[in-house]
Amino acid sequence: MTSDRRIEEMWGQYNRAKELIPGGSGTMSKAPVREKHPHAPALIVRGEGCRVWDAAGRCFIDFRNALGPVTLGYSNEQVKEAIRKQLDNGIVFGHPSPLEGELAEKLVRLIPCAEQVRYLKTGGEAMGAALRLARAFTRRPVVLSCGYHGWINNTSGGRVGNPPEMAKLGRFLPWNNLEAFEQAVAEVGAENVAAISVAMPYADIYPNHPFYGQLRALADRIGALLIYDEIVTGFRVRIGGAQEFFNVIPDLAVFSKGLAAGMPISVFCGRADVMAHAATIPVSSTFSGETLSIAAALATIDIYENQGVIEHLWARGEQLTKGLNEIFTRHAFPMQVKGLPPCAAWSVGGENWNAVGQTHSQSASSIMDAFIDACYANGVSLYTVLYPNFAHTEADIAEALERIDKAVGSIKLG
Ligand SMILES: Cc1ncc(COP(=O)(O)O)c(C=O)c1O
């Protein structure tokens, strides 16, 4: 049994680190906030399969999966073996390694838009590269974006810390609102739009959603490039991401999270005539081609292709989302899970709120916080997106649902 003393020690350790690390973590969404989630694990020390252990010794069935990249489960043996083998030969060299070409061949075969690929380390960085390529190729300045693309180059929409002139070069527009895109095109001038970029909104998506096709047609009409941020959707919805699932092919795309089972690598890829600019702009980084991540990516792809990972993520995701919605309905709890089962997301209030006839004085965010914390208290670790992984068995999901049922039953809404 974990004692209160160990939990206090863990928070003490985290708080000391926080004095030296602004915000408590380099990944904003990872930083625990004790006031909101008193039962959260402040520090994680180990992961195995679908479970993680905190520094106080508590175990959680985990659906955060490092915010997406851990698609095969923690500590996958086959991936670890590939990393160990490569580690004996060296991590990174002063010339390319043969692994780079080997991975490129696989990615070009698996990703519909990919005629050529380049590697970087993080998703946001690769999005920055894709946007720069689009501007170089079209010789136009403006990008119309939808969704989160990372912190770099203003791609997240955060303006603070950037020269105000940059604000003119990017518009952040709502999902599924073609009119807003048309209006932005009219305002900035079609001849100025280099690219339309889009990342999937996890709760507001369904098979055959028309928006990708609408954006494709708009980009073609104005001579702009269409860029997909497949950082979450790649190796999750399909190996080839949303473009494979919706069969609407972009000009460029970025992949990262699921590609190497947790090792840091990102890929920007697409049409060869556009990608050619990567060699001349240049886009270049010392750790592009770092071999442990590439070896991990090769092992990961092998597992995806031979062990039915995508089917597993859909099946366990369906079990999870169906079970959760049943729990919410049974407890008349005003939440829902929506979206595609491999990466579904929460919705607070909305249809279910009305369906169960609830009138709560609590805000949506405080209901969400109460839910997440009650799940932590019952040994389930959740995020804003629900990430099943390849290590979650049917029994693990059933166990998680039992715990969540108990958690929801314990919440008293105001
Ligand atoms: C859709 C999407 N795009 C871009 C990013 C940024 O990737 P990274 O944090 O690796 O820079 C994220 C990260 O959460 C993401 O979810």
The ligand as an ORCA input file, in Angstrom:
! r2SCAN-3c Opt
* xyz 0 1
  C      -1.807     17.343    -33.826
  C      -0.488     17.778    -33.264
  N       0.309     18.513    -34.015
  C       1.518     18.920    -33.572
  C       1.948     18.598    -32.311
  C       3.305     19.055    -31.846
  O       4.202     17.990    -31.817
  P       5.471     18.096    -30.855
  O       4.968     18.290    -29.477
  O       6.227     16.820    -31.069
  O       6.259     19.285    -31.351
  C       1.140     17.857    -31.470
  C       1.568     17.535    -30.101
  O       0.796     17.228    -29.230
  C      -0.118     17.426    -31.957
  O      -0.942     16.693    -31.180
*
